[in-house]
Amino acid sequence: MPTYNEAANLPRMAEAVLGLPLGGLHLKVVDDSSPDGTGRIAEEIAEKYNAGTGGRRRMSVLHRTEKDGLGRAYTAGMSAALEEGAAYVVQMDADGSHPVEAVPRMLDTAVASGAGLVVGSRYVEGGSLAEDWGVHRVLLSRFANRYARTVLGTEIKDITAGFNLWSAQTLREIDLATLDSAGYSFQVELKYRAVRAGHSAMEIPIRFEERTEGVSKMTLRTQLESAVVPIRLRLKNW
């Protein structure tokens, strides 16, 4: 769970995640030196949930010294999770847009199907977006997915999704250190690399909510990167 200025959202998100009925679950927060004190709050929450567990940590915090892209934050967190022996890694936002209750369904799907990737999808049957998304944002999101799918020739309907569950084997075979994307396009590149490597992908429907606290980190630069990356990936693997 990467964070940057999510002090208002992290406490309730951490409580929801750590309240899931999954005995082996560990929450790892990756904070990019948030000016609003998110990193400090994360440490306080971790201390609370790690107390009285017999030495088994339920939550940990990875502090990065600079904000250099969502993709690199995810790479750092996923790499640390693999080093610590995780069998599956879930990536999700800290702003409340991804439904925490879907995580057990994603895990069940991965275990039952053997899929290397399970996507929490807005664009399969049963998936949806919050009503307070404006028409412009809905059209932009749908266009971005269709654009990336067409350029890359993939059948994943929500290839830009940021709510995903990965098997450790899939992440190791992709080799996270070789990914090029620093921003939001990391979501596209990682899925594309996984499918090209022969790993199967499943999608389960979710309802994507609008954040209620804080502001979006999406910038014009990340939007431009997201437009260029699919073309670069396709040319590289022509």
Secondary structure, DSSP 8 states (H G I E B T S, - for coil): -EESS-TTTHHHHHHHHHTSS-TT--EEEEE---TTSHHHHHHHHHHHHHTTSTT--SEEEEE-SS---HHHHHHHHHHHHHHTT-SEEEE--SSS-S-GGGHHHHHHHHHHH--SEEEEESSSTT-EE-TTS-HHHHHHHHHHHHHHHHHHT---TTTT-S-EEEEHHHHHHH-GGG----STTHHHHHHHHHHHTT--EEEEE-EE---SSS-----HHHHHHHHHHHHHHHHHT-
